[in-house]
Amino acid sequence: MTSIYQEALGDDFARLHPKLQWRFGFSSADGVCHLGKGVMEEIWRGRFFTLPFLLLGSTRRVLFPSRGRDIPFTLANYAYVDDSGRETVTWSRRFKMRRRFRAFDATMIYSRSRRLIVDYLGTHQHLAVDIHCSVDDEGAMCLRTGEQRSYEGPVAFRFPLLFSGVADVREWWDDEAERFRIDVTVSNRVFGPLFGYQGSFDVSERECAPDDIPLDVRPLREERRE
């Protein structure tokens, strides 16, 4: 089975740095997971009027209002087939802030009908976000969010970007430090920068059967609509 990122990138997958091909190249058929550990050099947020947006996101592990420097964090990626038969990859991030842990969770699939990655955010997959993948000249994986759709029970609608944010993510391998690095920025065209972080981390690969995937990294509800 091909990884969802190979499907999204096609021939461009071969342009990724070999370490990034390893990071993004596994699927549920491989029976492994990736566990990472590192430090965020900085977690920042926008001006005071962005707080309500970030506080709302924290209730479902999407965004959070905390900020700081040299924040320890963990990252867990598990690949599995969801209840709808779709190849799925989880992104479970935990940030050890001064007074509490903060979480940022997402599950991703490759949508053949939309021909791109769809990222379901939060514990209830209430927000589906199109992800456009590309590879830059240095072999880094670049992700940029596009259209967003909100699903709450039977209600479904496109979420206006005016009231949301566009995320730009760049992950690459630092040859000198021999570590992965990541830079994330979430911004709004009206309110400007909302949230972001920059840091570095190490990753190890472990054997992982479907029954070994922790329940708390899977969503409480799976959304079938893409």
Secondary structure as UniProt FT lines:
FT   HELIX           4..9
FT   HELIX           10..15
FT   HELIX           18..24
FT   HELIX           28..30
FT   STRAND          32..45
FT   HELIX           48..50
FT   HELIX           51..58
FT   TURN            59..61
FT   STRAND          68..81
FT   TURN            83..84
FT   STRAND          87..96
FT   STRAND          101..111
FT   TURN            112..115
FT   STRAND          116..121
FT   TURN            122..125
FT   STRAND          127..135
FT   TURN            137..138
FT   STRAND          141..152
FT   TURN            153..154
FT   STRAND          155..158
FT   HELIX           161..163
FT   STRAND          166..174
FT   TURN            175..178
FT   STRAND          179..188
FT   TURN            189..191
FT   STRAND          192..207
FT   HELIX           210..212
FT   HELIX           215..217
//
